Amino acid sequence: MKRKLVIATLTAAVLVGGGAYTAVAVSGDDAPRTASTGAVADEDGGRDDDRGDDRDDARDDRDDARDDRDRAAPAGGVTAAQAAAAALGKTPGTVESVDLDDDGHWEVEVLGRDDREHELTVDTSDGTVRVTGKDDDSDDSDDAGDRKALRDARTDAGEAIAAALKAHPDAKVTSVDFDDDGADHWEVELHDDRELHVDARTAAVSAD
């Protein structure tokens, strides 16, 4: 009877504890015997299981993949070249820059036929164009040379974008700006933060 009581007590302790448990069963006519539950526990009482870490790693991989997709398609349905063309349809002239902002719009600067700089936004999802500003100071002599260089460039913004994408067909253009420091080139930035120079005369592409 004593032996049955000890075994029952041992079983209850194992079920309640849930961890590794080794006990000695003793009866009046038997030698001590050991019994083990066979479960392995860590120091905090939890099971030694890497499945939680694997799930975290898989989740991180999915997040990284989603970030890569976002960078590969930063402009929604409207590309930088299409944004430039849409802006010119609203305000004829010469595109000076196209930049993707954080609000789902392209910011486009156009040197208009009135010799003033016009600021426009183009929605990346549907191409809607809005005029947001105009520079009224067209008589600034410091900018006269820059405006002339932009107009005299043999390669415009759309052609600079096309040249960059021809050299890097896997990329997406997130900005293009005419260099106004007399270097006569377009600065083109890609979705993966690579920066390119496109010669304004020859459309030759080089890395920054």
HUBELMO-V937167 format. One record per backbone hydrogen bond with DSSP energy under -0.5 kcal/mol. NH is the residue of the N-H (numbers start at 1). CO is the residue of the C=O. E is the energy in kcal/mol with one decimal. If there is no record, write none. Layout:
<<NH,CO,E> <NH,CO,E>>
This chain:
<<5,1,-1.9> <6,2,-2.1> <7,3,-2.1> <8,4,-2.3> <9,5,-2.2> <10,6,-2.4> <11,7,-2.4> <12,8,-2.0> <13,9,-2.1> <14,10,-2.1> <15,11,-2.1> <16,12,-2.3> <17,13,-2.6> <18,14,-2.3> <23,35,-2.0> <25,23,-0.5> <25,33,-2.5> <26,24,-0.6> <33,25,-1.4> <35,23,-1.8> <37,21,-1.4> <42,46,-3.3> <45,42,-1.7> <48,40,-0.8> <49,47,-1.4> <54,50,-2.2> <55,51,-2.3> <56,52,-2.0> <57,53,-2.5> <58,54,-2.5> <59,55,-2.3> <60,56,-2.4> <61,57,-2.3> <62,58,-2.1> <63,59,-2.2> <64,60,-2.5> <65,61,-2.3> <66,62,-2.3> <67,63,-2.3> <68,64,-2.2> <69,65,-2.1> <70,66,-2.3> <71,67,-2.3> <72,68,-2.1> <73,69,-1.2> <74,71,-0.7> <76,73,-0.9> <77,124,-1.1> <78,75,-1.6> <78,124,-1.6> <79,77,-0.5> <83,79,-2.3> <84,80,-2.2> <85,81,-2.1> <86,82,-2.6> <87,83,-2.3> <88,84,-2.0> <89,85,-1.6> <90,86,-1.1> <91,87,-3.1> <94,111,-2.1> <96,109,-3.3> <97,109,-1.4> <98,176,-2.5> <99,107,-2.4> <100,174,-2.1> <101,99,-0.5> <101,105,-2.8> <104,101,-0.7> <106,122,-2.9> <107,99,-3.6> <108,106,-0.6> <108,120,-3.0> <109,97,-2.2> <110,118,-2.8> <111,94,-3.4> <112,110,-1.0> <112,116,-3.0> <113,92,-1.1> <115,112,-1.8> <118,110,-3.3> <119,133,-2.9> <120,108,-2.8> <121,130,-2.5> <122,106,-2.3> <123,128,-2.5> <124,104,-2.1> <127,123,-1.9> <130,121,-2.4> <132,119,-2.7> <132,130,-0.6> <133,119,-1.5> <135,117,-3.2> <136,134,-0.7> <138,136,-1.4> <140,137,-0.7> <141,139,-0.6> <143,140,-1.1> <144,140,-0.7> <145,141,-0.7> <147,143,-2.5> <148,144,-2.0> <149,145,-2.4> <150,146,-2.2> <151,147,-2.1> <152,148,-2.3> <153,149,-0.8> <153,150,-0.6> <154,200,-0.9> <155,200,-2.0> <156,154,-0.5> <160,156,-2.3> <161,157,-2.3> <162,158,-2.2> <163,159,-2.3> <164,160,-2.1> <165,161,-2.4> <166,162,-1.9> <167,163,-1.8> <168,164,-1.6> <171,168,-2.0> <174,189,-2.7> <175,189,-1.4> <176,98,-2.4> <177,187,-2.2> <178,96,-2.1> <179,185,-2.8> <186,198,-3.1> <187,177,-3.4> <188,186,-0.7> <188,196,-2.6> <189,175,-2.4> <190,194,-2.9> <191,172,-1.9> <193,190,-1.8> <196,188,-3.4> <197,206,-3.4> <198,186,-2.5> <199,197,-0.5> <199,204,-2.6> <200,184,-2.3> <203,199,-2.0> <206,197,-2.5> <208,195,-2.6>>
